[in-house]
Amino acid sequence: KKYMKSRPLDAGIKVVYKAEFDKVKRAAFDSLIERGYSYKDDDFGWDERNDKALFINSSKGLALGTTGMYARVVIEKTDKEQTVYVLVDTKASSRDSNAADEDAARGIHSGIEKRVTAK
């Protein structure tokens, strides 16, 4: 998880949501949980590199040993829209994991988008 936290804040797939920060933040947590990711209280907070960037570090499947995934969501807070970066990293070191990581990141974004655009 330290590795995920140390990655550049703008790493991953970027989507801009025209919604208030709290709604996007809640949607990000819900989307992660819905996809089986978990996090602890010290896995999220404001990043020391940018005081307007909230990060959420999460993981799933790590108890199984060699497989498992890390997901990091960074939300850059502004008044009118929130820029969200989703970075997924599979613990396995196969060449196919990059495409799967991007698919997983898009899946997290689609969960966020559904919640943010729901009336």
C-alpha positions, -999 to +999 in steps of 0.1 A: +000+000+000+029+023+006+039+018-030+004+028-042+004+059-020+038+069-033+027+069-069+021+103-086-013+117-077-023+119-113-015+082-121-043+061-133-075+067-153-087+103-150-124+113-151-139+147-142-172+147-124-194+178-123-207+172-088-200+184-053-170+169-035-189+150-008-211+133-033-181+121-054-163+110-022-192+089-011-196+075-045-160+065-046-162+046-013-194+029-024-180+019-057-149+003-041-170-016-015-194-028-042-164-042-061-151-061-031-123-037-020-117-029+016-099-002+035-090+008+070-093+042+087-057+051+080-060+042+043-076+075+033-071+111+040-056+143+025-024+138+007+006+157+021+017+166-015-015+184-023-039+195+004-068+195-020-063+158-030-081+131-010-067+096-014-084+063-007-061+032-007-079-001-008-072-037-016-090-070-022-080-107-023-047-102-006-054-128+021-052-154-007-015-150-009+000-143-043-030-127-061-049-097-051-054-061-062-047-027-049-069+003-059-062+039-051-087+067-058-075+103-057-101+131-057-089+166-065-113+189-047-126+221-064-158+241-061-177+230-092-161+197-104-139+169-090-111+153-109-108+116-100-079+093-107-083+056-103-052+035-102-055-003-099-025-026-095-026-064-095-002-081-071+004-108-097+032-101-122+017-113-154+018-093-186-020-096-189-025-078-156-021-043-171-053-046-192-071-062-163-060-033-141-073-007-166-106-026-168-109-027-130-102+011-128-129+017-154-153-004-134-146+017-103-152+049-124-184+035-138-197+029-102-188+064-092-204+078-123-237+059-117-239+073-082-229+109-091-253+112-120-283+094-103-311+118-096 
